[in-house]
Amino acid sequence: MLVKGLTETRDVVVVGAGIAGCMAAATIALKSNGKVDVLLLDRNTPSEVGKKNTLGWVCGDAVGEHHIKYVHERTGLSYGLPEMENHVTAVYVFSPDMKVRVPFEGPGFVLDRPKFGRKLLDDALKAGVDYRGNVQATGLIAESGKIVGLEGQTAGTGANEQFEIRTKLIIDTSGMSTKLRRNLPIPSYIEKDIDKDDVEPTARLNARLRDGVEVETSHCDIYLDQEKAPGGYLWLFPKAGDKVNIGLGIQQKRTHKPLNALLKDWIATDPRFQEMQPLSDDSNLSGAWQVSVRHQNDCLVANGYMVCGDAAWFPNPISAGGIGPGLIGGVMAGETAVRAMEANDFTEKQLWQYNVDFVQHYGNKTAGLEAFRLYLQTLNNSEINYGMRHFLSAKEATGMSLGEMPELSPVQKLTKLFQGLGSYRAFRGLLYTMDKMKKLNQLYQDYPKEPSGFEAWKRQVDSILQDVRMRFN
């Protein structure tokens, strides 16, 4: 039974109190010195803020140190124990035959995800944000081509109450499949839907290893194996010597085997995991979740509306890591909202700087990484083994993971070609992909500074990515 409630008015409403939502709300409150009235809505209670489903905070729990530093520099917020369980100095990527180990990224942290979510919310509350849990946003309200509010309902015990909130700006951080973005009722450059091939299922569990077994705590491990994790990878992120977050992500169309069965197969064949005990700290159970693995939505704003975090497809197309970009995107969205409040202007043009800021700081590499993912998913284990030994040095691989393009001279190309006669298809695919990545990176350096230049620019991006998809699908 639904009961009609009262209409209220707020300056800014943030929908979804995950990482991006809490960060956006806290940034607005901090940067405006509490002068902006910010309401943060979520379906969870404060003690379970950011919980993705009934199984908990299904996540790899890892974040790069540079993202944490960015938040501190821009907001003054900082983190430590107990929400940050372990500090690592590198991420190692292993070939399927385990004979090659390449460092891909720099230092970072493995989080206690429930505690990290509560710390983000606590920071927002201390800054003056108003939090309301057990509610669900059901739709946006539009007038004269702009968003002016939202409709929702409570989800508590007894009768569910409908409500309406009028606001100057809505920041949508309510997840990859948010109905607010999909049903956006005004003209906009925001893409509403995501292709099913750009979504990958993931599964993970937190576990305590059996007595006498420990893992190295100084680095996170990623394992490429097209048999154990088709079209994706396996991971081991250490929380302590005897405590790990392990999991895998796959390309669904590459296998008919259930995700959990693949995870069980890996556990059964790795001696480190024998007799380990799954953990459920803070009701954070073993579970599965779907993650976007494409470049971010190329437009993040409309009149009176912004998207951020998973709702804007921020996770890295290669690693599917979404915590870092969610944090920096939340800060940028919050800073943009404060500027809009100061100008009393919530139009697409006023909000456009958020697009520019995110592309310049992070998003300029993600379309290229999407192209690289499409190439990688065509390779078999022997090609990956060979490629990691011969095609790319550690320096080149690290550069590609950061969206940089290594330059191969004609002599180097010929040398590598002759070395790789047994993997000629894979080598040609790599050269093709590197060329497309370079072109995409150049395009994003010229991201339009205002809406009028967007459509022509977007056609070029879409054309290149379509060519890559046609080649590798």
C-alpha positions as CSV (number, residue, x, y, z in Angstrom):
1,M,0.0,0.0,0.0
2,L,1.3,3.4,-1.0
3,V,0.5,6.6,1.0
4,K,1.0,10.0,-0.6
5,G,3.4,12.2,1.4
6,L,4.3,15.8,1.4
7,T,6.4,17.7,-1.1
8,E,9.6,19.2,0.2
9,T,12.3,21.5,-1.3
10,R,16.1,21.1,-1.2
11,D,19.0,22.8,-2.9
12,V,20.8,19.6,-4.1
13,V,19.7,16.0,-3.8
14,V,22.3,13.2,-4.2
15,V,20.6,9.8,-5.0
16,G,22.7,6.8,-3.8
17,A,25.1,6.8,-0.8
18,G,27.8,4.7,-2.3
19,I,31.3,5.9,-2.7
20,A,30.6,8.5,-5.4
21,G,27.4,9.7,-3.7
22,C,28.9,10.2,-0.2
23,M,31.9,11.9,-1.7
24,A,29.8,14.3,-3.8
25,A,27.6,15.2,-0.9
26,A,30.5,15.7,1.5
27,T,32.3,17.9,-1.1
28,I,29.3,20.2,-1.6
29,A,28.9,20.7,2.2
30,L,32.6,21.3,2.7
31,K,33.2,23.6,-0.3
32,S,30.1,25.7,0.5
33,N,30.9,25.9,4.2
34,G,27.5,24.3,4.9
35,K,25.6,27.0,3.0
36,V,24.1,24.5,0.5
37,D,21.3,22.3,1.7
38,V,22.3,18.8,0.6
39,L,20.0,15.7,1.0
40,L,21.6,12.3,0.5
41,L,19.2,9.5,-0.3
42,D,19.8,5.7,0.0
43,R,17.9,2.5,0.3
44,N,20.1,1.4,3.2
45,T,20.2,2.3,6.8
46,P,23.4,4.3,8.0
47,S,25.0,1.1,9.4
48,E,24.7,-0.6,6.0
49,V,25.4,2.5,3.8
50,G,26.6,1.6,0.3
51,K,25.5,-2.0,0.6
52,K,24.9,-3.3,-3.0
53,N,22.6,-6.2,-2.3
54,T,21.6,-8.7,0.4
55,L,25.0,-10.3,0.2
56,G,26.9,-7.1,1.1
57,W,29.4,-4.8,-0.4
58,V,30.4,-7.1,-3.3
59,C,33.7,-5.6,-4.4
60,G,37.4,-6.2,-4.9
61,D,38.1,-3.7,-2.1
62,A,41.2,-2.2,-3.7
63,V,41.9,1.5,-4.5
64,G,45.0,3.3,-5.8
65,E,46.9,5.6,-3.4
66,H,46.8,8.5,-5.9
67,H,43.0,8.6,-5.7
68,I,43.1,8.8,-1.9
69,K,45.7,11.6,-2.2
70,Y,43.5,13.5,-4.6
71,V,40.6,13.4,-2.2
72,H,42.8,14.7,0.6
73,E,44.2,17.5,-1.5
74,R,40.8,18.7,-2.7
75,T,38.7,18.2,0.5
76,G,41.1,17.7,3.5
77,L,39.5,14.3,4.2
78,S,41.8,11.4,5.1
79,Y,41.5,7.7,5.9
80,G,43.3,5.1,8.0
81,L,42.6,2.1,10.2
82,P,40.2,0.4,10.5
83,E,38.7,1.2,7.1
84,M,42.0,0.7,5.3
85,E,43.1,-2.8,6.1
86,N,46.4,-3.1,4.1
87,H,48.8,-0.9,2.1
88,V,50.3,-2.4,-1.0
89,T,53.1,-1.2,-3.2
90,A,52.1,-2.7,-6.6
91,V,49.7,-4.7,-8.6
92,Y,51.2,-7.7,-10.4
93,V,49.6,-9.3,-13.4
94,F,50.6,-12.9,-14.1
95,S,50.5,-14.7,-17.4
96,P,48.4,-17.9,-17.6
97,D,51.5,-20.1,-17.4
98,M,52.6,-18.1,-14.3
99,K,56.1,-17.6,-15.9
100,V,55.7,-13.8,-16.4
101,R,54.8,-11.3,-13.8
102,V,54.3,-7.6,-14.8
103,P,53.8,-4.7,-12.5
104,F,50.9,-2.6,-13.9
105,E,50.1,0.1,-11.3
106,G,51.6,1.8,-8.3
107,P,50.8,1.7,-4.5
108,G,47.3,1.4,-3.1
109,F,45.1,0.1,-0.4
110,V,42.9,-2.9,0.3
111,L,39.8,-1.7,2.2
112,D,37.4,-3.0,4.7
113,R,34.5,-2.0,2.5
114,P,31.7,-1.8,5.0
115,K,33.8,0.4,7.4
116,F,35.0,2.5,4.5
117,G,31.4,3.2,3.5
118,R,30.5,4.2,7.0
119,K,33.6,6.5,7.2
120,L,32.5,8.3,4.0
121,L,29.0,8.8,5.4
122,D,30.3,10.0,8.8
123,D,32.5,12.6,7.0
124,A,29.5,13.7,5.0
125,L,27.3,14.0,8.1
126,K,30.0,15.9,10.0
127,A,30.1,18.4,7.1
128,G,26.4,19.0,7.4
129,V,24.8,16.6,4.9
130,D,21.3,15.4,5.7
131,Y,21.0,11.6,5.2
132,R,17.8,9.7,4.6
133,G,17.8,5.9,4.4
134,N,15.2,3.3,3.5
135,V,14.0,5.3,0.5
136,Q,14.0,4.6,-3.2
137,A,14.0,7.2,-6.0
138,T,11.5,6.1,-8.6
139,G,11.6,8.9,-11.2
140,L,12.6,12.4,-12.2
141,I,10.3,15.4,-12.5
142,A,10.9,17.6,-15.6
143,E,9.5,21.1,-16.5
144,S,10.4,23.2,-19.5
145,G,13.3,20.9,-20.6
146,K,15.0,20.7,-17.2
147,I,15.0,18.4,-14.2
148,V,13.3,20.1,-11.2
149,G,12.8,17.3,-8.8
150,L,12.2,13.6,-8.2
151,E,9.6,11.2,-7.0
152,G,10.3,8.3,-4.6
153,Q,8.9,6.1,-1.9
154,T,10.0,4.8,1.5
155,A,10.7,1.2,2.0
156,G,10.2,0.7,5.7
157,T,7.8,-1.5,7.6
158,G,4.1,-1.1,7.0
159,A,2.7,1.3,4.4
160,N,5.2,2.7,1.9
161,E,4.9,6.4,1.6
162,Q,5.3,8.2,-1.7
163,F,7.2,11.5,-1.6
164,E,8.2,14.3,-3.9
165,I,11.3,16.6,-3.6
166,R,11.8,19.8,-5.6
167,T,15.4,20.7,-6.1
168,K,17.8,22.8,-8.2
169,L,20.1,19.9,-9.0
170,I,20.1,16.1,-8.8
171,I,23.3,14.1,-8.7
172,D,22.6,10.5,-9.7
173,T,24.9,8.0,-8.1
174,S,22.5,5.2,-7.8
175,G,24.3,2.5,-9.7
176,M,25.1,1.1,-13.1
177,S,21.5,0.4,-14.1
178,T,19.9,3.5,-12.5
179,K,16.4,4.0,-13.7
180,L,16.8,7.8,-13.4
181,R,19.4,7.8,-16.2
182,R,17.6,5.2,-18.3
183,N,14.3,7.2,-18.1
184,L,15.8,10.7,-18.3
185,P,12.8,12.7,-19.5
186,I,14.6,15.7,-21.1
187,P,16.7,16.0,-24.2
188,S,20.4,15.3,-23.4
189,Y,23.7,14.0,-24.7
190,I,23.8,11.5,-21.8
191,E,23.8,7.9,-23.1
192,K,20.8,6.2,-21.4
193,D,21.7,2.5,-21.9
194,I,24.7,0.2,-21.7
195,D,25.3,-2.6,-24.1
196,K,25.1,-6.0,-22.5
197,D,28.6,-6.9,-23.8
198,D,30.0,-4.0,-21.8
199,V,28.8,-5.6,-18.6
200,E,30.8,-8.3,-16.8
201,P,29.6,-10.5,-13.9
202,T,32.0,-10.8,-11.0
203,A,32.1,-12.9,-7.9
204,R,34.2,-12.6,-4.8
205,L,34.6,-13.8,-1.2
206,N,36.6,-12.7,1.8
207,A,38.3,-15.6,3.5
208,R,40.8,-16.6,6.3
209,L,43.5,-19.0,5.1
210,R,44.2,-22.2,7.0
211,D,46.8,-22.2,9.8
212,G,50.3,-22.0,8.4
213,V,49.4,-20.5,5.1
214,E,50.0,-16.9,4.3
215,V,50.3,-14.7,1.2
216,E,52.6,-11.8,0.4
217,T,50.9,-8.6,1.7
218,S,53.0,-6.1,-0.2
219,H,51.2,-6.5,-3.6
220,C,47.8,-7.3,-5.2
221,D,47.8,-10.2,-7.7
222,I,45.8,-10.4,-11.0
223,Y,45.9,-13.7,-13.0
224,L,45.1,-13.8,-16.7
225,D,43.7,-17.2,-17.6
226,Q,41.1,-17.7,-20.4
227,E,40.2,-21.1,-19.2
228,K,39.6,-20.3,-15.5
229,A,38.2,-16.8,-16.2
230,P,37.1,-16.5,-19.8
231,G,37.4,-12.9,-21.1
232,G,38.4,-11.6,-17.7
233,Y,40.8,-12.4,-14.9
234,L,41.1,-13.8,-11.4
235,W,42.3,-11.7,-8.4
236,L,43.9,-12.1,-5.0
237,F,44.0,-8.9,-2.9
238,P,45.6,-9.4,0.6
239,K,44.0,-7.8,3.6
240,A,46.5,-9.5,5.9
241,G,48.9,-12.4,5.6
242,D,46.2,-14.9,6.3
243,K,43.2,-12.9,5.1
244,V,42.3,-12.4,1.4
245,N,39.7,-11.0,-1.0
246,I,39.6,-13.4,-3.9
247,G,37.4,-13.4,-7.0
248,L,37.0,-13.3,-10.7
249,G,35.3,-11.4,-13.5
250,I,34.4,-13.0,-16.9
251,Q,32.9,-12.1,-20.3
252,Q,29.6,-13.9,-20.1
253,K,29.4,-14.9,-23.8
254,R,32.7,-16.7,-23.6
255,T,31.4,-19.5,-21.3
256,H,28.2,-21.3,-20.3
257,K,29.6,-22.2,-16.9
258,P,28.0,-20.4,-13.9
259,L,30.2,-17.7,-12.3
260,N,30.2,-19.4,-8.9
261,A,31.2,-22.7,-10.4
262,L,34.3,-21.0,-12.0
263,L,35.2,-19.5,-8.6
264,K,34.8,-22.9,-6.9
265,D,37.0,-24.5,-9.6
266,W,39.8,-22.0,-9.0
267,I,39.6,-22.5,-5.2
268,A,39.7,-26.3,-5.6
269,T,42.8,-26.2,-7.7
270,D,44.9,-23.6,-5.8
271,P,46.6,-25.2,-2.7
272,R,46.7,-21.8,-0.9
273,F,42.9,-21.9,-0.6
274,Q,42.4,-25.4,0.7
275,E,40.5,-25.4,4.0
276,M,40.2,-21.7,4.1
277,Q,37.2,-20.2,6.0
278,P,34.9,-17.7,4.2
279,L,34.3,-14.6,6.3
280,S,31.2,-12.5,6.7
281,D,32.4,-9.4,8.6
282,D,29.6,-6.9,9.0
283,S,27.3,-9.3,7.1
284,N,29.6,-8.9,4.0
285,L,28.9,-12.3,2.5
286,S,30.3,-14.1,-0.5
287,G,28.4,-12.9,-3.6
288,A,28.3,-11.8,-7.2
289,W,27.8,-8.4,-8.9
290,Q,27.8,-6.9,-12.4
291,V,30.3,-4.3,-13.4
292,S,30.6,-2.0,-16.4
293,V,33.8,-2.4,-18.5
294,R,33.5,0.4,-21.0
295,H,34.6,4.0,-21.1
296,Q,32.6,6.5,-19.0
297,N,29.4,8.1,-20.3
298,D,30.9,10.8,-22.6
299,C,28.4,13.3,-21.3
300,L,27.7,13.5,-17.5
301,V,25.3,16.4,-17.4
302,A,21.9,17.7,-18.4
303,N,19.8,20.6,-17.3
304,G,19.4,20.1,-13.5
305,Y,20.9,16.6,-13.6
306,M,24.3,14.9,-13.3
307,V,25.5,11.3,-13.2
308,C,28.6,10.0,-11.3
309,G,30.2,6.8,-10.2
310,D,28.8,3.5,-11.4
311,A,25.8,5.3,-12.7
312,A,28.1,7.0,-15.2
313,W,30.1,3.8,-15.9
314,F,33.3,5.0,-14.2
315,P,35.0,1.6,-13.5
316,N,38.2,1.0,-15.4
317,P,37.5,-1.0,-18.6
318,I,40.5,-3.3,-18.0
319,S,40.5,-3.8,-14.2
320,A,36.8,-2.9,-13.5
321,G,38.1,-0.9,-10.5
322,G,35.5,1.7,-9.6
323,I,36.4,2.9,-6.2
324,G,39.1,5.4,-7.3
325,P,37.2,7.0,-10.2
326,G,34.1,7.1,-8.0
327,L,36.0,9.1,-5.4
328,I,37.5,11.6,-7.8
329,G,34.3,11.9,-9.8
330,G,32.4,12.6,-6.6
331,V,34.7,15.4,-5.7
332,M,34.4,16.9,-9.1
333,A,30.6,16.6,-9.2
334,G,30.5,18.3,-5.8
335,E,32.7,21.1,-6.8
336,T,30.6,21.6,-10.0
337,A,27.4,21.7,-7.9
338,V,28.9,24.4,-5.6
339,R,29.8,26.6,-8.6
340,A,26.3,26.1,-10.0
341,M,24.8,27.2,-6.7
342,E,27.0,30.3,-6.6
343,A,26.0,31.2,-10.2
344,N,22.3,30.1,-9.6
345,D,22.6,28.4,-12.9
346,F,22.0,24.6,-13.3
347,T,21.9,24.4,-17.1
348,E,23.9,21.9,-19.1
349,K,26.3,24.6,-20.2
350,Q,27.0,25.7,-16.6
351,L,27.6,22.1,-15.5
352,W,29.7,21.2,-18.5
353,Q,33.0,21.9,-16.8
354,Y,32.4,18.6,-14.8
355,N,32.7,16.7,-18.1
356,V,36.0,18.6,-18.9
357,D,37.4,18.1,-15.5
358,F,36.7,14.3,-15.4
359,V,38.1,13.7,-18.9
360,Q,41.3,15.7,-18.2
361,H,42.0,14.0,-14.9
362,Y,40.8,10.4,-15.6
363,G,38.5,9.8,-18.5
364,N,40.9,10.6,-21.3
365,K,42.4,7.1,-21.2
366,T,39.3,4.9,-20.8
367,A,38.1,4.7,-24.4
368,G,41.5,3.5,-25.4
369,L,41.5,1.0,-22.5
370,E,38.1,-0.2,-23.8
371,A,39.6,-0.9,-27.2
372,F,42.5,-2.8,-25.5
373,R,40.0,-4.9,-23.5
374,L,38.2,-5.9,-26.7
375,Y,41.5,-7.0,-28.2
376,L,42.6,-8.9,-25.1
377,Q,39.3,-10.8,-25.0
378,T,40.1,-12.4,-28.4
379,L,43.4,-14.0,-27.2
380,N,43.9,-17.5,-25.9
381,N,46.3,-18.5,-23.2
382,S,49.2,-19.3,-25.4
383,E,48.9,-16.0,-27.1
384,I,48.8,-14.1,-23.8
385,N,51.8,-16.1,-22.6
386,Y,53.8,-15.2,-25.7
387,G,52.6,-11.6,-25.8
388,M,53.6,-11.0,-22.2
389,R,57.1,-12.5,-22.8
390,H,57.8,-10.7,-26.1
391,F,55.4,-8.0,-27.3
392,L,55.5,-5.6,-24.3
393,S,58.1,-4.8,-21.7
394,A,57.2,-4.1,-18.2
395,K,57.5,-0.3,-18.9
396,E,55.3,-0.5,-21.9
397,A,52.7,-2.6,-20.1
398,T,52.6,-0.2,-17.2
399,G,52.2,2.7,-19.7
400,M,49.3,1.0,-21.4
401,S,47.5,0.4,-18.1
402,L,47.7,4.1,-17.5
403,G,46.4,4.9,-21.0
404,E,49.8,5.9,-22.4
405,M,50.9,4.7,-25.8
406,P,54.3,3.1,-26.2
407,E,56.0,3.9,-29.4
408,L,57.5,1.0,-31.5
409,S,59.9,2.0,-34.2
410,P,59.7,0.2,-37.6
411,V,62.8,-1.9,-36.8
412,Q,61.3,-2.9,-33.5
413,K,58.0,-3.8,-35.2
414,L,59.8,-6.0,-37.7
415,T,61.9,-7.7,-35.0
416,K,58.9,-8.4,-32.9
417,L,57.0,-9.6,-35.9
418,F,59.7,-12.2,-36.8
419,Q,59.8,-13.2,-33.2
420,G,56.1,-13.7,-33.1
421,L,55.5,-15.6,-36.4
422,G,53.7,-18.2,-34.3
423,S,51.3,-15.5,-33.0
424,Y,51.0,-13.4,-36.2
425,R,47.3,-12.8,-35.7
426,A,47.8,-11.6,-32.1
427,F,50.7,-9.4,-33.1
428,R,48.7,-7.7,-35.9
429,G,45.8,-7.3,-33.6
430,L,48.1,-5.6,-31.0
431,L,49.5,-3.1,-33.6
432,Y,45.9,-2.3,-34.8
433,T,44.7,-1.8,-31.2
434,M,47.6,0.4,-30.3
435,D,46.9,2.6,-33.4
436,K,43.2,3.0,-32.4
437,M,44.2,3.7,-28.7
438,K,46.5,6.4,-29.9
439,K,43.7,8.0,-32.0
440,L,41.2,7.8,-29.1
441,N,43.7,9.3,-26.7
442,Q,44.3,12.2,-29.1
443,L,40.5,12.8,-29.4
444,Y,40.0,13.0,-25.7
445,Q,42.8,15.6,-25.5
446,D,40.4,17.7,-27.6
447,Y,37.3,17.0,-25.6
448,P,34.8,19.9,-26.4
449,K,34.9,22.7,-23.9
450,E,31.2,23.4,-24.3
451,P,28.1,21.5,-25.5
452,S,28.1,22.9,-29.1
453,G,31.1,20.9,-30.1
454,F,30.0,17.6,-28.6
455,E,28.0,15.8,-31.3
456,A,30.8,16.1,-34.0
457,W,33.4,15.0,-31.5
458,K,31.3,12.1,-30.3
459,R,30.7,10.7,-33.8
460,Q,34.5,10.4,-34.2
461,V,34.8,8.4,-30.9
462,D,31.9,6.1,-31.7
463,S,33.2,5.5,-35.2
464,I,36.6,4.3,-33.9
465,L,35.2,2.1,-31.2
466,Q,32.7,0.6,-33.6
467,D,35.6,-0.3,-36.0
468,V,37.3,-2.0,-33.1
469,R,34.2,-4.0,-32.1
470,M,33.7,-5.1,-35.7
471,R,37.2,-6.4,-35.9
472,F,37.3,-8.3,-32.6
473,N,33.7,-9.5,-32.2
